[in-house]
Amino acid sequence: MQSGHMLIEEPVRLASVLAPTKEKFFPSLTKMVATLGPKSRSVETLEKCLKAGMSVARFDFSSFDSAYHQETLDNLKKAIENVQELCAVMLDTVGPELQVKNVTGEPIVLEAGNHVTITPDCSKAASSEIFPLNFNGLAKAVKAGDTIFMGQYLFTGSETTSVWLEVKEISGEDVVCEIKNAATLAGPIFTLHAAQVRIDLPTLSETDKQIISTWGVHNKVDIISLSFTRHAEDVRELRAFLKSHNLGDTQIFAKVEDFEGLEHFDEILQEADGIILSRGDLGIDLPPQDVFLFQKSAMRRCNIAGKPAIITRVVDSMVNNLRPTRAEATDVANAVLDGTDGILLGAETLRGPYAVDAIKTVSRICGEAETVYNQPQEFKRIVRSVPDPMENLESVASTAVRAAIKVKAAAIITYSTSGRSARLIAKYRPTMPVLAVVFPRDESESSTWTTNGIAKARQCLSLRAVYPVPTNPNDVGATSEASLKLALDYGKKIEILKDHDRVVVFQKIGDSSVVEIVNIGDVV
């Protein structure tokens, strides 16, 4: 990997660090993805999550069933209507996840140096001596010396709640392992991960297909997070499945979380609409010293491709604590400086008692990091990566970002029916919010904003800095003046625009794309 320059090139004065933090309407341009569950599913809590900055709600089908998630989503719709804040819906597939069921639910105490057998015989009860696994091919996939990790919350880094096993021998379909650390496993289900071992299970399981074809179709989900994406063909398979179920507009975010996904990253990126870098699993498949290299390299590729990158596992300590560790806070900031579009919170909002505080805290850290992000350097790097001749729409989008920074515009405004112009503007990492007026293509695609809204608009919520402007069927075909007023009125309503501000407007007129600088006070 080629070495690069630090994104922060100018010294940060201590006086500015010690000055009180100024509250902003948008704590950050970086998007917050929150996993909803027991601690974050009431209407009241969801309203607080939306106000705190949650842009995307993640429904993880590794936990809970469709009925449970439907109740949560129904509550989310009520919260959206109450606070008038838009939120995208992300369905996270289960994928080829290996699980050990602890039927009794009693904690299992493991001692270092003892041996335990992993067996596909699920008629046996989990204990300190045997783990029944929902997969009968593990014995063929692993060999003596391989490493296996297991636990309810496997990738928190806590060596007391997850166990590290070393394969000692293969006995038929059973795998005998030595316990390397003392641990207490609690909960009804333990997740198992064999480091750098290919598991012969489909990425899109039959369970996933059933969930998508029922819950996903019923709710017209905006984004599907494809767990354990290993090849570009995985994305193509899901895309075809979605089209066959009238979900052709649903976006696919490939979740890269093992060595196979890493090996085929460039091909996966080309096929997917976005990437989720699942560092928990990757932290097992990769040596610790290489995780940051993958993060930086992967995000750079996503930024150049103009596709959103979302990172996971940043403030694990906030599952149980009100504040993150110093290392975690630095990790969040570095993710922003590396070019992330969003931060995904998992157990912190799913089961932690500080779900709202986690969203607020991470958003504030991101906001501070954005103030020292070296946008000019990144802008030049992205421009250099685009082959000549640059497409007209992208050329004007990049010009809009440059102009907005030069004139110190308060926002960039763009109009679209597909969200493409917003994606192109986001690619060039603007330092101000982008108000994207996304009109429905026709009356059949429109719906009321207070419930589900317009899918293309909601999907913009995964893009760094982009905030969709609510529209309705009556706005379709609006004149440029009416569209501008719609965006300005919304910007004033949410307090990011004032009468004396300037905005940069990016729009298509006929076959041309143009950029215009507008003084808000001059607009009647």
Secondary structure by P-SEA (a helix, b strand, c coil): cccccccccbbbbccccccccccccccccbbbbbbbccccccaaaaaaaaaacccbbbbbcccccaaaaaaaaaaaaaaaaaccbbbbbbbbbbcbbbbbbcccccbbbbbccbbbbbcccccccccccbbbbccccccccccccbbbbbcccccccccccbbbbbbccccccbbbbbbcbbbbbbccbbbbbccccccccccccaaaaaaaaccccccccccccccccccaaaaaaaaaaaaaaccccbbbbbbcccaaaaaaaaaaaacccbbbbaaaaaaaaccccaaaaaaaaaaaaaaaacbbbbbccccccccccccccaaaaaaaaaaaaacccbbbbccccccccaaaaaaaaaaaaaaaaaaacaaaaaaaaaaaaccccccaaaaaaaaaaaaaaaacccbbbbbbccaaaaaaaaaaccccccccccccccccccccccccccaaaaaacccccbbbbbbccccccccaaaaaaaaaaaaaaaccccccbbbbbbbbcccccbbbbbcccccc
